[in-house]
Amino acid sequence: MRINSNRSEAIITSTPASPVAKPAAHKMADATSTLGIAKQALQAGPEIDMAKVQAIRDALLRGEINFDADKVAGLMQKYHGGLA
């Protein structure tokens, strides 16, 4: 294939078979409303206690808490409908 700057492009004069539907305003309003509800629920939820998270991490590192990754993975699969 050669690129030729003298070549003129064909002009398409036909119209599309079906017009493209524009998104309805109510769909955007629904999305905005849903986002607002989710945002409120997130703000109403409990905050993360980072000191407690760090204490658990430290206990894991010291071996004071047993962690079985295979068991957790199996429980996740069972919960989400996988085979466990």
C-alpha positions in Angstrom: 0.0 0.0 0.0 1.3 3.4 -1.0 0.4 6.6 0.6 -0.4 9.3 -1.9 -1.1 12.8 -0.8 -2.8 13.5 -4.2 -5.5 11.0 -3.6 -8.9 12.5 -2.8 -11.1 10.7 -0.3 -14.5 9.6 -1.3 -17.4 11.6 0.2 -20.1 9.6 1.8 -23.5 11.1 1.1 -25.8 8.4 2.4 -27.4 8.6 5.8 -27.1 5.8 8.4 -29.8 3.2 8.3 -31.0 4.0 11.8 -30.3 7.1 13.8 -28.1 6.9 16.8 -30.1 7.2 20.0 -28.9 9.9 22.4 -28.9 9.1 26.1 -32.0 10.2 27.8 -31.7 12.8 30.5 -33.6 10.7 33.0 -30.9 7.9 32.7 -28.2 10.4 33.7 -30.4 11.6 36.6 -30.8 8.0 37.7 -27.1 7.5 37.6 -26.5 10.7 39.6 -29.1 9.7 42.2 -27.6 6.2 42.5 -24.1 7.7 43.0 -25.5 10.1 45.6 -27.1 7.2 47.5 -23.9 5.2 47.4 -21.9 8.1 48.6 -24.2 8.7 51.6 -24.1 5.0 52.5 -20.3 5.1 52.4 -20.1 8.2 54.6 -22.6 6.7 57.1 -20.5 3.5 57.4 -17.9 3.0 60.2 -14.5 4.5 59.7 -11.5 2.2 59.6 -9.6 2.1 62.9 -6.0 2.2 61.5 -4.5 1.6 64.9 -6.4 -1.6 65.2 -5.4 -2.6 61.6 -1.7 -2.0 62.5 -2.1 -4.0 65.7 -3.5 -7.0 63.7 -0.7 -6.7 61.2 1.9 -6.7 64.0 0.3 -9.7 65.6 0.4 -11.6 62.3 4.1 -10.7 61.9 4.8 -12.0 65.4 2.9 -15.2 64.7 0.3 -14.6 67.4 -2.5 -14.9 64.8 -2.7 -18.0 62.6 -3.6 -17.2 58.9 -4.5 -20.0 56.5 -4.6 -18.4 53.0 -5.9 -21.7 51.5 -8.8 -21.7 53.9 -9.6 -18.1 53.2 -9.5 -18.7 49.4 -11.8 -21.7 49.8 -14.3 -19.7 51.9 -14.2 -16.9 49.3 -14.9 -19.4 46.5 -17.8 -20.9 48.5 -19.3 -17.5 49.3 -19.1 -16.4 45.6 -20.6 -19.6 44.3 -17.4 -21.4 43.2 -16.5 -25.0 44.0 -14.9 -25.4 47.4 
